[in-house]
Amino acid sequence: MRSALAAIRDLVPLRRLSKAEALDAAEAQAEALLRWLEVSGPPVPEDLIASLPHLQVERFQPDAAASRCNASAATQWSRGRWLIIINGATRIGRQRWSLAHELKHILDHPLETIVYAKDAAELREQAADYFAGCLLVPRRWLRAAWRSGIHDASVLARRFGVTRRAIRIRLLQTGLVDAKSHYIVKERDMNEALIDTAPAVANSPTPTKRAVIYLRVSTAKQADKDEDAEGYSLPAQREACLRRAEALGAEVV
């Protein structure tokens, strides 16, 4: 088992990585881990991840005094094994994402000072999120489900065992939906969105108007990750602006 994990770590080049290189390496690691675990379809069993050597997974239920704490998970090395502590009050899909996210940090631990710059905390988090997406919602599986006619985000989320927001992110990352057209985002709350695909309009006229999108956050809470490197506020703002631009017949530049 140790040699297999070492082989997965070896997929990361031992040099300073660009963002594109870090994400490519994360996807390669996720695919290698799935092959090693012999998982051929969704959902990826959590117990297989938890059975990795020197790894222990525990959950905690925040008490009333800590109910305002929005931490999803944390990892520490303790007593000869990695301990991943997951917030059991969050959605099951979010818990599974947090487990995969923290696993990437464990894989990166011996390499952090080599592949990431000292001030690259954001890139480390992006790589961990991308790894989680690639492990739980692999590109090939998602495309196969999409080609089979499953376009409902709720159905996809149940199939892969993740949140609808995670599905939305993976649909965008894999190019199955376009950020400017072909889908409508219906916000249920600021933490999660449901995607309904919309057909492309044939022979649509070229927009003659141009629009510029301005995005901002006003509180620290809005900048929280929530499975997205941009937090939950900026993507929602972008999607609303894109819909407005489309309604006005304007092209976003």
DRENSEGU-921467 format. One record per residue: residue number from 1; residue in one letter; x, y, z negated of N, C-alpha, C in turn. Coordinates in steps of 0.02 Angstrom, whole numbers, plus 32768, in hexadecimal, padded with zeros to 4 digits. Atoms other than C-alpha are relative to their C-alpha. Layout:
# DRENSEGU-921467
[NUM A [X Y Z] [X Y Z] [X Y Z]];
...
//
This chain:
# DRENSEGU-921467
[1 M [802A 7FC4 8000] [8000 8000 8000] [802B 803F 8000]];
[2 R [7FD5 7FC5 8004] [808C 8077 7FD6] [801E 8010 8044]];
[3 S [7FE3 7FF4 7FBE] [80DB 805E 8081] [7FCE 801F 802F]];
[4 A [8034 7FE3 7FD5] [8035 8085 80D5] [7FF6 804A 7FF1]];
[5 L [8007 7FB9 8012] [8022 8128 8074] [803D 8028 8016]];
[6 A [7FC3 7FDE 7FEA] [80D6 8152 8099] [7FFE 800C 804B]];
[7 A [8005 7FF8 7FB8] [80B4 8135 8151] [7FD0 8038 8012]];
[8 I [8030 7FC9 7FF3] [8020 81AC 8148] [8021 8043 7FF2]];
[9 R [7FDB 7FC2 800E] [808E 8230 80F8] [8032 800F 8038]];
[10 D [7FCD 7FF8 7FCC] [8110 8213 8180] [7FE4 8020 8040]];
[11 L [801E 7FE2 7FC4] [8094 8254 8202] [8007 804C 7FFF]];
[12 V [7FF5 7FB8 8005] [80B9 8304 81C3] [804A 800F 800F]];
[13 P [7FBA 7FEE 7FF1] [8158 834D 8213] [8020 8023 7FC5]];
[14 L [7FDD 7FE3 8039] [81D9 837B 8191] [8021 8042 8014]];
[15 R [7FE9 7FBC 7FF1] [81E8 8432 81C0] [7FC5 802F 7FF4]];
[16 R [8035 7FCF 800A] [8186 84D2 81AC] [7FCD 7FFB 803A]];
[17 L [8034 800B 7FCE] [80E0 84BC 8206] [7FD6 803E 800E]];
[18 S [8031 7FCD 7FEF] [8072 8535 8264] [7FBB 7FE6 7FEC]];
[19 K [8044 8015 8011] [7FB7 8531 8243] [7FE9 7FC8 802D]];
[20 A [8016 8033 7FD1] [7F95 84CC 82E0] [8022 7FBD 7FF1]];
[21 E [7FDB 803D 800F] [801C 844F 82B3] [7FE8 7FE0 7FBF]];
[22 A [8018 801B 8040] [7FDD 843D 8200] [7FBC 7FDE 8009]];
[23 L [8042 801E 7FF5] [7F2B 841B 823C] [8006 7FC0 802A]];
[24 D [7FF6 803C 7FD8] [7F65 839F 82C0] [801B 7FC7 7FD5]];
[25 A [7FE5 8034 802C] [7FCA 8342 823D] [7FCB 7FE6 7FD0]];
[26 A [8035 8015 802D] [7F35 8340 81C7] [7FD0 7FCF 8022]];
[27 E [802C 802D 7FDB] [7EC8 82F0 824D] [8022 7FBD 800D]];
[28 A [7FDB 803E 7FF5] [7F4E 8270 8276] [8002 7FD6 7FC1]];
[29 Q [7FFF 8024 8040] [7F5B 8243 81BE] [7FBC 7FE1 7FF1]];
[30 A [8043 8019 800E] [7E9E 8230 81AD] [7FF2 7FC3 802C]];
[31 E [800C 8039 7FD3] [7E95 81BE 8246] [802A 7FC3 7FEB]];
[32 A [7FD6 8037 8016] [7F27 8155 8207] [7FE4 7FE0 7FC0]];
[33 L [801C 801B 803E] [7ED6 8142 815C] [7FC1 7FD7 800F]];
[34 L [803B 8026 7FED] [7E32 8109 81AB] [8013 7FBC 801E]];
[35 R [7FE9 803F 7FE3] [7E8F 8086 820F] [801A 7FD1 7FCA]];
[36 W [7FE4 8029 8036] [7EEB 804B 8175] [7FCA 7FE4 7FD2]];
[37 L [8038 8016 802A] [7E4A 8042 8110] [7FD0 7FD2 8026]];
[38 E [802A 8029 7FD4] [7DFA 7FE6 81A4] [7FB7 8015 7FFE]];
[39 V [8043 7FE3 7FFD] [7D64 8059 81A8] [7FF1 8011 8049]];
[40 S [800F 7FF7 7FB9] [7D10 8058 8252] [7FC1 8029 800E]];
[41 G [803C 7FD8 7FF6] [7C74 80C0 8235] [7FEA 8021 7FC0]];
[42 P [8016 7FDB 803B] [7C1D 8139 81C0] [7FCC 7FDA 7FD8]];
[43 P [7FD6 7FD2 8025] [7C0D 8154 8133] [8040 7FDE 7FE6]];
[44 V [7FC2 801C 801C] [7CBF 813E 80F2] [7FF3 7FF0 7FB7]];
[45 P [800E 8013 8046] [7CAD 80DD 804E] [802F 8025 7FD0]];
[46 E [7FD7 7FDC 8031] [7CE8 8146 7FBB] [802C 7FD1 7FD9]];
[47 D [7FD9 802E 8029] [7D22 80AC 7F5D] [8041 7FEC 8022]];
[48 L [7FC2 8010 7FDE] [7DA3 8089 7FE4] [8034 8036 7FF5]];
[49 I [7FD2 7FC9 800D] [7DEE 8135 7FCD] [8018 7FFC 7FB7]];
[50 A [7FEF 8001 8047] [7DE8 8123 7F10] [802D 7FC5 7FEE]];
[51 S [7FD7 803B 800E] [7E41 807A 7F1C] [8048 8008 8016]];
[52 L [7FBB 7FF5 7FEB] [7EDF 80C7 7F63] [802F 7FFB 7FC4]];
[53 P [7FD2 800B 8038] [7F7A 80A2 7EF9] [800E 8040 7FD9]];
[54 H [7FEF 7FC8 802D] [7F9E 8112 7E63] [7FCE 8039 8005]];
[55 L [8033 7FCD 7FF9] [7EF9 816C 7E78] [7FC5 7FEE 7FD3]];
[56 Q [803B 800A 802A] [7E6B 8180 7DFB] [7FD0 803B 800B]];
[57 V [8032 7FCD 7FF4] [7DC9 81DE 7E1A] [7FCF 8002 7FC5]];
[58 E [8030 7FF6 8037] [7D5E 8224 7D8D] [7FD3 803B 8011]];
[59 R [802F 7FC9 7FF7] [7CC6 8294 7D89] [7FF0 801E 7FBC]];
[60 F [8014 7FDE 803D] [7C93 8315 7D09] [7FC0 8026 800D]];
[61 Q [803E 7FD9 7FFD] [7BEE 836A 7CE4] [800B 803F 7FD8]];
[62 P [7FF5 7FC2 8025] [7C06 8422 7CB8] [7FC8 800D 7FCE]];
[63 D [8032 7FF0 8032] [7BAF 8455 7C18] [7FE3 8045 800E]];
[64 A [8021 7FC0 7FF4] [7B42 84EF 7C09] [8031 803A 7FFF]];
[65 A [7FD0 7FCA 8006] [7BD5 855B 7BD7] [802A 8007 803F]];
[66 A [7FD6 7FFF 7FC4] [7C32 8529 7C76] [7FD6 7FFE 803F]];
[67 S [802C 8007 7FC6] [7B9C 852A 7CE9] [800F 8033 8036]];
[68 R [7FF1 7FCD 7FCF] [7BDA 85C7 7D3E] [8041 7FF2 8025]];
[69 C [7FC1 8014 7FDF] [7C7D 8570 7D6D] [7FEF 7FDB 8041]];
[70 N [8011 801E 7FC0] [7C75 8545 7E26] [8038 7FD4 801B]];
[71 A [7FCA 802C 7FEA] [7D11 84D8 7E2D] [7FE3 7FBD 8015]];
[72 S [801A 803F 7FE5] [7CF0 843E 7E97] [802A 7FC5 7FEB]];
[73 A [7FD4 8037 8011] [7D88 83D5 7E6D] [8044 801A 7FED]];
[74 A [7FBB 7FF0 8012] [7E38 83D4 7E29] [8028 7FC0 7FFF]];
[75 T [7FD4 803A 7FFE] [7ECE 8360 7E34] [803C 800C 7FD3]];
[76 Q [7FC4 7FFB 8029] [7F5B 833E 7DBB] [8022 7FBC 7FFB]];
[77 W [7FDB 803D 800A] [7FE4 82BE 7DA3] [8003 7FF3 7FB5]];
[78 S [8004 800F 8047] [7FC9 8269 7CFC] [8008 7FB5 7FF4]];
[79 R [7FF5 8045 8015] [800A 81C8 7CAF] [800B 7FD1 803B]];
[80 G [7FEC 802B 7FCA] [8053 8182 7D4D] [7FCF 7FF7 8038]];
[81 R [802E 8003 7FC7] [7FC1 81A1 7DC1] [7FE2 8044 800D]];
[82 W [8022 7FC3 7FEE] [7F67 822B 7E1C] [7FB8 7FFC 7FE7]];
[83 L [8044 7FFC 801A] [7EC6 825E 7DC6] [7FDB 8036 8025]];
[84 I [802C 7FD0 7FDD] [7E41 82B0 7E31] [7FC0 8007 7FD7]];
[85 I [803B 7FF2 8029] [7DB9 8301 7DC8] [7FCE 8027 802B]];
[86 I [8032 7FE4 7FD3] [7D19 832A 7E27] [7FC5 8019 7FD7]];
[87 N [803B 7FE4 8020] [7C89 8399 7DF1] [7FC3 7FD7 8014]];
[88 G [8039 802C 7FF2] [7BF9 831D 7DE3] [7FBE 8025 8007]];
[89 A [803E 7FDA 7FFA] [7B79 83A9 7DE4] [7FF4 8018 8048]];
[90 T [8008 7FEB 7FBA] [7B97 83CF 7E9C] [7FDF 7FC8 8028]];
[91 R [8020 8031 7FD4] [7B41 8377 7F2D] [8030 7FC6 800F]];
[92 I [7FD7 803B 7FF3] [7B7E 82C7 7F54] [802C 800C 803D]];
[93 G [7FD8 7FF2 7FC5] [7BB6 82FF 8000] [803A 802E 7FF1]];
[94 R [7FCA 7FD2 8014] [7C1A 838B 7FB2] [8034 7FDB 7FD6]];
[95 Q [7FD1 8027 8028] [7C67 8311 7F35] [802E 7FD6 802C]];
[96 R [7FD8 8029 7FD3] [7CA0 829F 7FC2] [8033 802B 8026]];
[97 W [7FD3 7FD2 7FDE] [7CEA 8334 801E] [803A 8015 7FD2]];
[98 S [7FCD 7FEB 8031] [7D45 836C 7F80] [8033 7FC9 7FF6]];
[99 L [7FD2 8038 8008] [7D8F 82BE 7F6B] [8032 7FFC 8039]];
[100 A [7FD4 8003 7FC6] [7DD3 82BD 801C] [802F 803C 8002]];
[101 H [7FD8 7FC3 8002] [7E11 8370 8009] [803B 7FF8 7FCF]];
[102 E [7FCC 8009 8032] [7E71 8346 7F6B] [8032 7FCA 8014]];
[103 L [7FD2 8034 7FE8] [7EB9 82A9 7FBB] [8035 801E 802E]];
[104 K [7FD0 7FDF 7FD4] [7F0B 8317 803E] [8035 8025 7FD8]];
[105 H [7FCF 7FDE 802B] [7F5C 837E 7FB5] [8031 7FCD 7FE2]];
[106 I [7FD4 8034 801B] [7FA1 82DC 7F6B] [8031 7FEA 8036]];
[107 L [7FD4 8014 7FCA] [7FE6 82A8 8014] [8035 8035 800D]];
[108 D [7FD2 7FC8 7FF1] [8035 8354 802A] [8031 800E 7FC8]];
[109 H [7FD9 7FEB 803A] [807F 835F 7F7C] [804B 7FFB 8009]];
[110 P [7FB7 8004 7FF9] [812E 831E 7FA4] [801C 802B 8038]];
[111 L [7FEA 7FDC 7FC4] [8134 8386 8043] [7FF2 804A 7FFE]];
[112 E [801A 7FBB 8000] [80E8 842C 800F] [8036 8034 800C]];
[113 T [7FCD 7FCC 7FFB] [8188 848E 7FFD] [8025 7FFE 8043]];
[114 I [7FDF 8008 7FBF] [81C5 844E 80A6] [7FD4 8019 8039]];
[115 V [802B 7FF2 7FC6] [812F 845F 8119] [7FD8 8041 7FFA]];
[116 Y [8027 7FC3 800A] [80D7 84F6 80CB] [802C 8037 7FE3]];
[117 A [7FDC 7FC7 801C] [811C 85A2 80A8] [7FE7 800C 7FB9]];
[118 K [8012 7FF4 8045] [8118 85DF 7FF4] [7FBE 8026 7FFA]];
[119 D [803D 7FD8 8002] [808B 8658 801C] [7FC9 7FE2 802C]];
[120 A [802F 8020 7FD2] [8029 85D9 8085] [7FCA 7FD8 7FDC]];
[121 A [8033 8023 8026] [7FA9 85A7 8002] [7FC1 7FF7 802A]];
[122 E [803C 8004 7FD7] [7F1D 85CD 807C] [8006 7FC8 8034]];
[123 L [7FF6 8034 7FCF] [7F68 855B 8100] [7FFC 7FBB 7FE0]];
[124 R [8005 8040 8023] [7F78 84CE 8081] [7FB7 7FED 7FF5]];
[125 E [8047 800E 800B] [7EBF 84DF 8058] [7FDD 7FF1 8042]];
[126 Q [801E 800D 7FBF] [7E90 84E6 8110] [8011 7FBA 8018]];
[127 A [7FEB 8043 7FEB] [7EF4 8448 8133] [7FDB 7FCB 7FD8]];
[128 A [8024 8030 802A] [7EA0 83F0 80A0] [7FB7 7FFB 8015]];
[129 D [8045 8001 7FE8] [7DF3 8423 80DD] [7FFB 7FDC 8043]];
[130 Y [8001 801F 7FBE] [7E1D 83ED 818E] [8009 7FB4 7FFA]];
[131 F [7FF6 8048 800D] [7E5D 8345 814F] [7FC0 7FE1 7FE7]];
[132 A [803F 801A 801B] [7DBC 832C 80ED] [7FCD 7FF7 8038]];
[133 G [802F 8006 7FC9] [7D54 834F 8188] [8012 7FC8 802F]];
[134 C [7FEA 8034 7FD2] [7DBC 82DC 81F5] [7FF9 7FBB 7FE2]];
[135 L [8006 8041 8020] [7DB6 8250 8174] [7FB7 7FEB 7FF9]];
[136 L [8046 8011 800C] [7CFC 8257 814C] [7FD5 8005 803E]];
[137 V [8027 7FF7 7FC2] [7CBC 8292 81F6] [8032 7FFF 803A]];
[138 P [7FCE 8003 7FCA] [7D3C 8255 8276] [7FE4 8017 8042]];
[139 R [8013 7FE4 7FBE] [7D36 82A8 8320] [7FDE 7FCC 802C]];
[140 R [801A 8033 7FD3] [7D18 8205 837D] [7FBB 7FE8 7FEA]];
[141 W [8041 8017 801A] [7C89 81CD 830C] [7FCA 8034 800A]];
[142 L [8031 7FCB 7FFA] [7C33 8276 8310] [7FEB 8008 8049]];
[143 R [8011 7FFC 7FB9] [7C3C 827E 83CE] [7FD5 7FC6 8016]];
[144 A [8028 803A 7FEF] [7BF6 81CF 83DB] [7FB8 8008 7FE8]];
[145 A [8043 7FF4 801B] [7B63 81FD 836B] [7FDC 8035 8029]];
[146 W [801E 7FCA 7FD8] [7B46 829C 83CF] [7FEA 7FE7 8044]];
[147 R [8011 801C 7FBE] [7B49 823E 8475] [7FC4 7FD1 7FFC]];
[148 S [8039 802E 8008] [7ACB 81C2 842F] [7FBF 8025 7FF6]];
[149 G [803C 7FD8 8005] [7A51 8252 841B] [7FF1 801A 7FBA]];
[150 I [800A 7FE7 8044] [7A65 8279 8361] [801C 8046 7FFB]];
[151 H [7FEB 7FBA 8001] [7A69 8337 835E] [7FE7 8024 7FC2]];
[152 D [801C 7FE1 803C] [7A0F 8357 82BA] [8035 7FFF 7FC8]];
[153 A [7FCB 7FFB 8032] [7A87 8395 8235] [7FF1 7FD7 7FC1]];
[154 S [8011 8026 803B] [7A28 8343 81A7] [800C 7FB6 800A]];
[155 V [7FF5 8047 7FF1] [7A2D 8299 81FB] [804B 7FF1 8003]];
[156 L [7FB7 8009 7FFD] [7AE7 82AD 8221] [801F 8002 7FBB]];
[157 A [7FE4 7FFA 8044] [7B0A 82E3 816E] [7FF4 7FC0 7FD8]];
[158 R [800E 803F 8024] [7AB3 8248 8129] [802B 7FC7 801C]];
[159 R [7FD9 8036 7FE2] [7B0E 81D7 81A4] [8048 8002 7FE8]];
[160 F [7FB9 7FFB 8012] [7BBA 821A 8176] [800B 800B 7FB5]];
[161 G [7FF9 7FF7 8048] [7B96 8239 80BE] [8021 8041 7FEC]];
[162 V [7FE4 7FBE 800E] [7BC2 82F2 80C0] [7FC7 8032 7FFF]];
[163 T [8033 7FCC 7FFF] [7B65 8397 80B3] [7FF2 8017 8047]];
[164 R [8010 7FE4 7FBE] [7B0F 83EB 8145] [8034 8034 8014]];
[165 R [7FCD 7FCE 7FF1] [7B8F 8476 8138] [803F 7FDE 801C]];
[166 A [7FC5 8024 7FE6] [7C1B 83F7 8151] [7FF4 7FE9 8048]];
[167 I [8010 8013 7FBB] [7BC2 83B7 81EC] [8006 803B 802F]];
[168 R [7FFB 7FC5 7FD6] [7BB3 8467 822F] [8048 8011 8010]];
[169 I [7FB9 7FF1 7FF5] [7C6C 8483 8218] [801F 7FCF 8031]];
[170 R [7FE3 8032 7FD4] [7C99 83E0 826D] [7FE5 8005 8047]];
[171 L [801C 7FF6 7FBD] [7C23 8401 82FF] [8025 8039 8024]];
[172 L [7FDA 7FC8 7FE3] [7C7D 84A6 831B] [8048 7FEC 800F]];
[173 Q [7FBA 8013 7FF7] [7D2A 845C 8304] [800A 7FCF 803A]];
[174 T [7FFA 8031 7FCA] [7D09 83CF 837F] [7FE6 8019 8043]];
[175 G [8018 7FE3 7FC2] [7CBD 8441 8401] [7FBC 7FE7 8017]];
[176 L [8042 8019 7FEC] [7C13 83EC 8400] [7FCB 8037 8000]];
[177 V [802A 7FC4 7FFC] [7BC0 8494 83DF] [802D 803B 800A]];
[178 D [7FDA 7FC4 7FF0] [7BF8 853E 8417] [7FED 8036 7FCD]];
[179 A [800C 7FCD 8033] [7C0A 85CD 839C] [7FD3 8039 801A]];
[180 K [8026 7FC8 7FE4] [7BB4 8647 8413] [7FBC 7FEC 801C]];
[181 S [8040 8015 7FE2] [7B26 85DE 8459] [7FF4 7FB6 7FF3]];
[182 H [8013 8047 8002] [7ACD 8536 8462] [7FEB 7FE6 7FBC]];
[183 Y [801A 8017 8040] [7A9B 8530 83AB] [7FE4 803A 7FD9]];
[184 I [801F 7FCF 802C] [7A33 858B 832B] [800D 7FEB 7FB8]];
[185 V [7FF3 800F 8046] [7A65 8594 8276] [7FC6 801B 7FD6]];
[186 K [8036 7FEB 802D] [79D6 8598 81FA] [801B 7FFB 7FB9]];
[187 E [7FE3 8000 8043] [7A1B 85CB 8150] [7FCB 7FEB 7FCD]];
[188 R [802B 8013 8038] [79CC 8572 80BC] [8016 8023 7FC1]];
[189 D [7FE5 7FD7 8036] [7A3D 85C8 8041] [8047 8013 8014]];
[190 M [7FBD 7FE8 7FEE] [7AE9 8616 803C] [8035 7FCA 7FFC]];
[191 N [7FCE 8035 8006] [7B3D 8570 801B] [7FF9 7FCA 8036]];
[192 E [800B 8036 7FD2] [7AF3 8503 80A3] [7FD5 8018 8039]];
[193 A [8027 7FED 7FC6] [7AAB 8512 8152] [7FED 7FC2 8026]];
[194 L [8018 8037 7FD7] [7A49 84A3 81C7] [8007 8013 8048]];
[195 I [7FF5 7FF1 7FBA] [7A74 8498 827E] [7FCA 7FDF 802A]];
[196 D [802B 801B 7FCD] [79F4 8481 8308] [801F 8014 8042]];
[197 T [7FE2 7FEF 7FC0] [7A3C 8476 83B5] [7FCB 801F 802D]];
[198 A [802C 7FDF 7FD0] [79F1 84E4 843C] [801B 7FF5 8046]];
[199 P [7FE7 800E 7FBD] [79FB 84BE 84F6] [8020 803D 801F]];
[200 A [7FE1 7FC9 7FDB] [7A6B 8526 8563] [7FD0 801B 8034]];
[201 V [802B 7FE1 7FCF] [7A14 859F 85D6] [8024 8001 8043]];
[202 A [7FDF 8004 7FBF] [7A3D 857A 868B] [7FFE 8043 8023]];
[203 N [7FFC 7FC4 7FD7] [7A77 8608 86F8] [7FEF 803F 7FD8]];
[204 S [800E 7FC4 8028] [7A6D 8685 866A] [802B 8039 8019]];
[205 P [7FDB 7FC8 7FE6] [7AA3 8733 869E] [803C 8012 7FD4]];
[206 T [7FC5 7FEB 8024] [7B4E 8773 866C] [7FF0 803E 7FD7]];
[207 P [8011 7FC6 8029] [7B3B 87EB 85D9] [8023 803F 801A]];
[208 T [7FE4 7FC1 7FEB] [7B54 88A0 8608] [8013 802B 7FC4]];
[209 K [7FF0 7FDC 803D] [7B61 88DB 8554] [8037 7FDC 7FDA]];
[210 R [7FCB 801D 8029] [7BF2 88C0 84DF] [7FF4 8011 7FB7]];
[211 A [800B 7FF5 8047] [7BED 88AD 8423] [803F 7FEC 7FDA]];
[212 V [7FC9 800F 802D] [7C6F 88AC 8399] [7FE2 7FEB 7FBD]];
[213 I [8019 8019 8040] [7C51 8847 82FA] [802D 8018 7FC8]];
[214 Y [7FDB 7FEA 803C] [7C85 888F 8251] [7FE8 7FD5 7FC6]];
[215 L [8010 802C 8037] [7C8B 8814 81C0] [8024 8018 7FC1]];
[216 R [7FE2 7FEB 803E] [7CAC 883A 8109] [7FE2 7FD9 7FC6]];
[217 V [801B 801B 803E] [7C96 87F9 8058] [8006 8037 7FCB]];
[218 S [7FFF 7FCC 8033] [7C6F 8862 7FC0] [800D 7FE4 7FBA]];
[219 T [7FF3 801E 8041] [7C87 87E5 7F32] [8031 7FC6 8008]];
[220 A [7FD2 8039 7FFF] [7D07 8760 7F05] [7FDB 7FC0 800C]];
[221 K [8027 803D 7FF7] [7C7D 86DE 7F01] [7FF5 7FF0 8049]];
[222 Q [800D 800B 7FB9] [7C5A 86F8 7FBA] [803D 7FE4 8024]];
[223 A [7FC3 8018 7FE0] [7D0E 86CA 7FE0] [8012 7FB9 7FEB]];
[224 D [7FF2 8044 8015] [7D03 8620 7F8C] [7FFF 7FD2 803C]];
[225 K [7FF6 802B 7FC6] [7D34 8592 8001] [7FBF 7FDF 8018]];
[226 D [803B 8026 7FEE] [7C97 8523 8000] [800B 7FD9 8041]];
[227 E [7FEF 802B 7FC8] [7CEB 84AC 807D] [8010 8027 8040]];
[228 D [7FF0 7FD9 7FC5] [7D17 853A 80F2] [8036 8032 7FEC]];
[229 A [7FC8 7FD5 8011] [7DBA 859A 80F5] [7FEB 8049 7FFA]];
[230 E [8017 7FBA 8002] [7D56 863C 810E] [7FCD 800C 7FC8]];
[231 G [8033 7FF7 8032] [7CDF 861E 807D] [7FBB 7FF7 801F]];
[232 Y [8043 800B 7FE5] [7C22 8617 8090] [7FE1 803F 801C]];
[233 S [8020 7FC3 7FEA] [7BFD 86CE 80B3] [8013 8013 8048]];
[234 L [7FEA 7FEB 7FBD] [7C66 86F3 814D] [7FE2 7FD7 8039]];
[235 P [8020 8026 7FCA] [7C27 8661 81B7] [7FB7 8011 800A]];
[236 A [8047 7FEF 7FFB] [7B73 868C 818E] [7FF7 8045 8022]];
[237 Q [8003 7FBF 7FE0] [7B92 8742 81BE] [800E 7FFB 804B]];
[238 R [7FEE 8008 7FB9] [7BE6 870E 8260] [7FC6 7FE3 8028]];
[239 E [8036 8021 7FDD] [7B57 869C 8290] [7FC4 802F 800A]];
[240 A [8037 7FD0 7FF9] [7AD5 8723 826D] [8010 8034 8034]];
[241 C [7FEB 7FCE 7FCF] [7B38 87A1 82D4] [7FFD 7FE4 8047]];
[242 L [8002 801F 7FBE] [7B49 8728 8365] [7FB9 7FF8 801A]];
[243 R [8047 8006 7FEC] [7A8E 8707 8365] [7FE5 8044 8015]];
[244 R [8018 7FBC 7FF0] [7A6D 87C3 8365] [801C 8017 8043]];
[245 A [7FE1 7FED 7FC1] [7AE8 87DF 83F3] [7FDE 7FDD 803A]];
[246 E [8021 8026 7FCB] [7A97 8755 8458] [7FBA 801D 800E]];
[247 A [8043 7FE3 7FF7] [79EA 87A1 843A] [8003 8042 8026]];
[248 L [7FF7 7FC0 7FDD] [7A2C 8848 8479] [801D 7FF8 8046]];
[249 G [7FE1 800C 7FBF] [7A7B 87F7 8511] [8046 801C 8004]];
[250 A [7FBD 7FE3 8003] [7B27 8830 84D8] [8034 7FCA 7FFA]];
[251 E [7FC7 802F 8004] [7BCE 87D8 84E9] [802E 8017 7FC8]];
[252 V [7FD3 7FF1 8038] [7C38 87D0 844C] [8047 8000 8019]];
[253 V [7FBB 7FFA 7FE9] [7CE8 880C 846E] [8030 7FFD 7FC5]];
//
